[in-house]
Each structure stands twice: as C-alpha cells, then as structure tokens.
Amino acid sequence: LALGLCTSPARRAAAASALAQQREFDLLVLLDQQKEREQDIASGAAQRGQEDSVLEAEIRNLKAEIKAIEDNAVYCEQAKKRIDAGEERFLKRVTLRVDDVGVATQALKEGYAMGVLLETPERSLLSYGDEPFGADNGGHFAIELVKASGSNAGVSAGGVSLRHIQLLLAKPLRLSVLDTYKCEFLYTYGWLQTRTAFGLVVNSYVGRRRDPIEQVALTVRDVPAATRALTSLGMEATPTKRGGANEPGAQYRPAPPAGSVSLRWGGDKDTTALLLCPEDREHRVGDGPDLFAGLCALGADGAEAAEGESDAARLLGVALSGVDAFEASL
C-alpha cells in the first residue's frame, strides 16, 4: 500500500530497493541464527559423545574391578585350602621400623596409593587389599610399620637388609604427589624407582597383578645359606635372569640384580615373592636406615615346625604363624 501511494516512479523504486535490502538483511540474520543453532547442536552432540565415552570407560573399569574381586575370591578359597592342608605356606607381611609411624603411613597411603588397614601412633598396616582370605578383596600382602625402639631392633646384624619393595600397578604413580612427600627420584626411565623420606626404596612399573606388591628384595651376606633356610620351609627357588636391553618391554620393568634368587611358595606367581640379592658396591648389609624387622608367613594351624625354621628366623627374621590363629588376631 505504501508503494502504491508513491506517485513518483523514482520514489517508488527507492522504496522497493530499501524493502528488498531489509528483507535480504533479515534473511542473512535468520541464516546466521540457523548456523548457530546447528553449531550448538553439533557441539552438544560432541559433548554427549565425549561424556558417553567417559561413562563407557568407567563402566568397563568397574566391570574389570568386579571381575578381579570375583577372581580373587576364587583364588583365596583355593589358597586357603592348600594352606590348611599343609601343602604350602603364604608370605603375608614385612615389618619395617620407622621413627614416625604417622608420617611414614601417610607417605605410603598418599604417594603409593596403599590402603590403611590399621593405624595407631605405634603401629600401622598398609596393603592394596584385605589380609583375611575370606574378605571381599582378601589374601593380600601387607606392610607393617612399627615405631623404632630398642626392643624391636632390626635384623641387619644377622646379615640381611631391606633392598627394595617392588610394585606392579595398574596406573602409574603421580610424581607430583611423591614429590610432595619428599620422595627422592632414583630412576625414571620406563619404570620408577623412588626412596621415601624414611628410607624405603620402592620400584614400580605399570601392569596388572592380583596383588600389586610383587616382591620384597633383601640384600643378604650369604645368599646360598639364606636360600637353603627358605627352601627347607617349602619355598621354591628360581635363579633370576637379566633380560637383554633389546628384549621386548625390558625398558619398562626393573631388572633383578645379578646373582639374585627369587623364592615363593608353590610357584604361585600371584603371591608376593622374596628376592635374595648378594651384596655389591652400592648395597651393603647395614648401610642406610635399619628398616627391616622381619617377615611373617602363614601355614597350617598346629603343624609341626619345619626343618630349618630356626635358620630362617635367625638369618631372615621369618616368623611362622598358623593361618587361622593369625586371622583371629586381626
């Protein structure tokens, strides 16, 4: 109507041009809005996709953890039967002497992701699971920390010192957390070797294992004598092999010291092993803090003392306990 009222052709043409420009501008605005909506939709879909992927990963991890616990329950049932039948023993704990139980416990809990089973000012227990075989995640090795005193002197005088504890973990340790707890980094290429502020050396590398505490390594003055004492208790000894530098995956796991002997009961690779290492230039019995205060192994209740038990106690601080009596004390 407005165009019809314009009597001048020039004015009508100008008005028509302005109206066309306005319509073109409105159309461009609508197109921009449509593009923004499409981008929002695409971004939302991508975000949902990322969230779905994260959720799927969490579900897979949860299923893996559930299966690991179910498999562990089967393992514990079978292991308990073998122990009760006197067929084998089970390495259960290592005891370490520390000046401050609380500080050392916190370092192992936060820096090495261990669970705390017990903590008092004088004593604590740490593990990656539970100790009793009947627990949901039981049958795990534990590290016992006791406050150092004259009544619990270490056993280095008998010819043995703690060399390291070795962990096989599903996830790598966080270096920033270890640094917070004043851990010293000794080796960081492919696998990790650290020393805690209280003197414990820990080797760790990435993989999966029923019990992440793979081995307790001891430096001993007389490897053959210590080996004989342990094999008399039924442990199976295997001389270690140092893989070549070109062996697949060799750079991602610690190599055992030359001349060392690995021992475990029943040849069971799911249990924590002992690694007996000879002295060398960098590792001498008695060097460093006197951490090592002994080991605890479980056997059948009421079983007669095995031949060589006194030698194992004298040389390596091994204390034997009946499994039921041990679990009743927890």
C-alpha positions as CSV (number, residue, x, y, z in Angstrom):
1,L,0.0,0.0,0.0
2,A,2.8,2.4,0.9
3,L,4.4,1.8,-2.6
4,G,1.1,2.3,-4.3
5,L,0.7,5.7,-2.7
6,C,4.0,6.9,-4.1
7,T,3.3,9.0,-7.2
8,S,6.9,9.4,-8.2
9,P,8.5,6.4,-10.0
10,A,11.9,7.3,-8.5
11,R,10.5,7.3,-5.0
12,R,8.7,4.0,-5.6
13,A,11.9,2.5,-6.9
14,A,13.9,3.7,-3.9
15,A,11.3,2.4,-1.5
16,A,11.3,-1.0,-3.3
17,S,15.1,-1.2,-3.1
18,A,15.1,-0.4,0.6
19,L,12.5,-3.0,1.3
20,A,14.5,-5.6,-0.7
21,Q,17.6,-4.7,1.3
22,Q,15.7,-5.1,4.6
23,R,14.4,-8.5,3.5
24,E,17.9,-9.6,2.5
25,F,19.3,-8.4,5.8
26,D,16.5,-10.3,7.7
27,L,17.3,-13.4,5.7
28,L,21.0,-13.2,6.5
29,V,20.2,-12.8,10.2
30,L,18.0,-15.9,10.0
31,L,20.7,-17.8,8.2
32,D,23.3,-16.8,10.9
33,Q,20.9,-17.9,13.7
34,Q,20.3,-21.2,11.9
35,K,24.0,-21.8,11.7
36,E,24.5,-21.0,15.3
37,R,21.7,-23.5,16.2
38,E,23.4,-26.1,14.1
39,Q,26.7,-25.5,15.7
40,D,25.1,-25.7,19.2
41,I,23.5,-29.0,18.2
42,A,26.8,-30.4,16.9
43,S,28.7,-29.2,19.9
44,G,26.1,-30.7,22.2
45,A,26.3,-34.0,20.3
46,A,30.1,-34.0,20.6
47,Q,29.9,-33.2,24.3
48,R,27.4,-36.0,24.8
49,G,29.7,-38.3,22.8
50,Q,32.6,-37.4,25.0
51,E,30.5,-37.9,28.1
52,D,29.3,-41.3,26.7
53,S,32.9,-42.4,26.0
54,V,33.9,-41.4,29.6
55,L,30.9,-43.2,31.0
56,E,31.7,-46.3,28.9
57,A,35.3,-46.3,30.1
58,E,34.2,-46.0,33.7
59,I,31.7,-48.9,33.2
60,R,34.5,-51.0,31.7
61,N,36.8,-50.2,34.6
62,L,34.1,-51.0,37.1
63,K,33.4,-54.4,35.4
64,A,37.1,-55.2,35.4
65,E,37.4,-54.4,39.1
66,I,34.3,-56.5,39.9
67,K,35.7,-59.4,37.9
68,A,39.1,-59.0,39.6
69,I,37.4,-59.2,43.1
70,E,35.4,-62.3,41.9
71,D,38.5,-64.0,40.6
72,N,40.4,-63.1,43.8
73,A,37.7,-64.7,45.9
74,V,38.2,-68.0,43.9
75,Y,41.9,-67.7,44.3
76,C,41.7,-67.1,48.1
77,E,39.4,-70.1,48.6
78,Q,41.8,-72.3,46.8
79,A,44.9,-70.9,48.5
80,K,43.3,-71.3,52.0
81,K,42.6,-74.9,51.2
82,R,46.2,-75.5,50.2
83,I,47.5,-73.8,53.4
84,D,45.1,-75.7,55.6
85,A,46.1,-79.0,54.0
86,G,49.8,-78.2,54.7
87,E,50.6,-78.1,51.0
88,E,52.2,-74.7,51.1
89,R,52.7,-71.5,53.1
90,F,51.9,-67.9,52.3
91,L,54.1,-64.9,52.7
92,K,52.0,-62.4,54.5
93,R,53.8,-59.4,55.9
94,V,57.0,-57.5,56.0
95,T,57.7,-55.4,59.2
96,L,59.6,-52.1,58.9
97,R,61.0,-50.0,61.7
98,V,60.4,-46.2,61.3
99,D,60.9,-43.2,63.5
100,D,57.5,-41.7,62.9
101,V,54.7,-44.2,62.1
102,G,52.2,-41.5,61.2
103,V,54.4,-39.7,58.7
104,A,55.5,-43.0,57.0
105,T,51.9,-44.2,56.9
106,Q,50.8,-41.0,55.2
107,A,53.6,-41.2,52.6
108,L,52.7,-44.8,51.6
109,K,49.0,-44.0,51.6
110,E,49.1,-40.9,49.5
111,G,52.3,-41.4,47.5
112,Y,51.8,-45.1,46.7
113,A,48.0,-45.4,46.9
114,M,48.1,-48.0,49.6
115,G,45.1,-48.7,51.8
116,V,45.4,-48.3,55.6
117,L,44.1,-51.3,57.4
118,L,45.2,-50.2,60.9
119,E,46.9,-47.1,62.3
120,T,48.0,-46.2,65.8
121,P,50.9,-44.0,67.0
122,E,53.0,-47.1,67.5
123,R,52.0,-49.3,64.6
124,S,50.2,-49.4,61.2
125,L,49.3,-51.8,58.5
126,L,49.0,-51.0,54.8
127,S,48.0,-53.0,51.8
128,Y,46.3,-53.0,48.4
129,G,43.6,-55.2,49.7
130,D,42.5,-57.0,52.8
131,E,44.5,-59.6,54.8
132,P,41.9,-62.3,55.7
133,F,41.3,-64.9,52.9
134,G,37.6,-64.6,53.5
135,A,37.4,-60.9,52.9
136,D,35.9,-59.4,49.7
137,N,39.4,-58.5,48.5
138,G,41.4,-60.7,50.8
139,G,44.6,-62.6,50.6
140,H,46.8,-59.6,50.1
141,F,50.3,-59.0,51.4
142,A,50.7,-56.2,53.9
143,I,53.4,-53.8,55.0
144,E,53.6,-53.3,58.8
145,L,55.2,-50.2,60.2
146,V,56.3,-50.2,63.8
147,K,57.9,-47.4,65.8
148,A,61.6,-48.0,66.1
149,S,62.8,-48.7,69.6
150,G,65.5,-50.8,71.3
151,S,63.0,-53.6,71.8
152,N,62.4,-54.2,68.1
153,A,65.9,-53.7,66.7
154,G,66.3,-54.6,63.0
155,V,67.9,-57.8,61.8
156,S,70.8,-56.4,59.8
157,A,73.2,-57.8,62.4
158,G,72.1,-61.2,61.2
159,G,73.3,-60.4,57.7
160,V,70.3,-59.0,55.9
161,S,69.0,-55.6,55.0
162,L,65.9,-54.5,53.0
163,R,66.9,-53.6,49.4
164,H,63.5,-52.6,48.0
165,I,59.9,-53.3,47.7
166,Q,58.6,-53.8,44.1
167,L,55.1,-52.8,42.9
168,L,53.2,-53.7,39.7
169,L,50.4,-51.1,39.5
170,A,47.5,-50.7,37.1
171,K,48.2,-46.9,37.0
172,P,51.5,-45.0,37.2
173,L,52.2,-43.2,40.4
174,R,51.8,-39.4,40.4
175,L,55.2,-37.8,40.6
176,S,53.8,-34.5,42.0
177,V,52.3,-36.4,45.0
178,L,55.5,-38.3,45.6
179,D,57.4,-35.0,45.5
180,T,55.0,-33.5,48.0
181,Y,56.0,-36.3,50.4
182,K,59.7,-35.6,49.8
183,C,60.4,-38.8,47.9
184,E,63.7,-38.9,46.1
185,F,63.6,-40.0,42.4
186,L,66.4,-42.5,41.7
187,Y,65.3,-43.8,38.3
188,T,62.5,-42.6,36.0
189,Y,63.2,-44.1,32.5
190,G,60.5,-46.6,31.6
191,W,59.9,-47.6,35.3
192,L,60.2,-45.7,38.5
193,Q,62.5,-46.1,41.5
194,T,62.0,-43.8,44.5
195,R,63.2,-43.5,48.0
196,T,60.8,-42.3,50.7
197,A,61.8,-39.7,53.3
198,F,62.1,-42.5,55.8
199,G,64.5,-44.5,53.6
200,L,62.3,-47.2,51.9
201,V,63.3,-47.8,48.2
202,V,60.3,-48.6,46.0
203,N,60.4,-50.0,42.5
204,S,57.2,-49.6,40.5
205,Y,56.1,-50.2,37.0
206,V,52.7,-50.5,35.1
207,G,50.8,-53.7,34.6
208,R,48.1,-55.8,36.2
209,R,48.5,-58.3,39.0
210,R,46.3,-59.8,41.7
211,D,48.4,-58.3,44.5
212,P,50.3,-55.2,43.4
213,I,53.1,-55.9,45.9
214,E,55.2,-58.1,43.6
215,Q,58.3,-58.7,45.7
216,V,60.3,-57.9,48.8
217,A,64.0,-57.7,47.9
218,L,66.6,-58.3,50.6
219,T,70.4,-57.8,50.5
220,V,72.0,-60.8,52.3
221,R,75.6,-61.6,53.0
222,D,75.2,-65.3,52.3
223,V,72.6,-65.9,49.5
224,P,73.1,-69.7,49.4
225,A,72.6,-70.1,53.2
226,A,69.5,-67.9,53.1
227,T,68.2,-69.8,50.1
228,R,68.7,-73.2,51.9
229,A,66.9,-71.9,55.0
230,L,63.8,-70.8,52.9
231,T,63.7,-73.9,50.7
232,S,63.7,-76.1,53.8
233,L,60.4,-74.3,54.6
234,G,59.0,-75.4,51.2
235,M,59.7,-72.2,49.2
236,E,60.7,-72.8,45.6
237,A,63.9,-71.0,44.5
238,T,64.4,-69.8,40.9
239,P,67.7,-68.1,39.8
240,T,66.8,-64.8,38.2
241,K,67.6,-63.9,34.6
242,R,68.5,-60.4,33.5
243,G,66.8,-59.7,30.2
244,G,68.9,-58.1,27.4
245,A,68.4,-54.4,26.6
246,N,66.8,-55.4,23.3
247,E,64.3,-57.8,24.9
248,P,60.7,-56.6,24.2
249,G,59.4,-54.4,27.1
250,A,62.7,-54.7,29.0
251,Q,63.0,-50.9,29.4
252,Y,59.6,-50.8,31.2
253,R,60.4,-53.1,34.1
254,P,63.1,-53.4,36.7
255,A,65.8,-56.0,36.1
256,P,66.8,-58.2,39.0
257,P,70.3,-57.8,40.4
258,A,72.9,-60.2,39.1
259,G,73.2,-63.3,41.2
260,S,69.9,-62.9,42.9
261,V,67.4,-65.7,43.7
262,S,63.6,-65.4,43.6
263,L,61.6,-67.6,46.1
264,R,57.9,-68.2,46.6
265,W,55.7,-70.9,47.9
266,G,54.0,-73.3,45.4
267,G,55.4,-71.5,42.4
268,D,52.4,-69.3,42.7
269,K,53.0,-66.1,40.7
270,D,50.0,-64.3,42.3
271,T,51.8,-64.2,45.7
272,T,54.4,-61.9,46.9
273,A,57.9,-63.2,46.3
274,L,61.2,-62.8,48.1
275,L,64.2,-61.7,46.2
276,L,67.5,-62.5,47.8
277,C,70.3,-60.3,46.5
278,P,74.1,-60.5,47.1
279,E,76.0,-57.5,48.4
280,D,77.5,-55.3,45.8
281,R,79.3,-51.9,45.7
282,E,76.1,-49.9,46.2
283,H,74.2,-52.3,48.5
284,R,75.9,-53.5,51.7
285,V,74.2,-55.1,54.7
286,G,73.8,-52.5,57.4
287,D,74.1,-49.5,55.0
288,G,71.3,-46.9,55.3
289,P,68.4,-46.9,57.8
290,D,67.8,-50.1,59.7
291,L,64.3,-50.6,58.4
292,F,63.9,-54.4,58.1
293,A,62.5,-56.0,61.2
294,G,61.3,-59.4,59.8
295,L,58.7,-61.3,57.7
296,C,55.6,-63.2,58.6
297,A,54.5,-66.3,56.7
298,L,51.3,-68.4,57.3
299,G,50.9,-72.1,57.4
300,A,48.5,-74.8,58.6
301,D,47.5,-74.4,62.3
302,G,49.1,-76.9,64.6
303,A,51.6,-78.0,62.0
304,E,55.0,-79.1,63.4
305,A,57.8,-76.7,62.9
306,A,59.6,-77.3,59.6
307,E,63.2,-78.2,59.5
308,G,65.3,-75.1,59.0
309,E,62.6,-72.8,60.7
310,S,65.2,-71.6,63.2
311,D,67.6,-70.8,60.4
312,A,65.0,-68.8,58.5
313,A,64.2,-66.9,61.7
314,R,67.9,-66.3,62.6
315,L,69.0,-65.3,59.1
316,L,66.0,-63.5,57.7
317,G,63.7,-62.8,60.6
318,V,60.9,-65.1,59.3
319,A,58.1,-65.8,61.8
320,L,55.7,-68.6,61.0
321,S,52.1,-68.5,62.2
322,G,49.0,-70.7,61.8
323,V,46.6,-69.1,59.3
324,D,43.5,-69.4,61.5
325,A,45.3,-68.1,64.6
326,F,46.7,-65.2,62.5
327,E,43.3,-64.2,61.1
328,A,41.7,-64.5,64.6
329,S,44.2,-61.9,65.8
330,L,43.2,-59.3,63.2
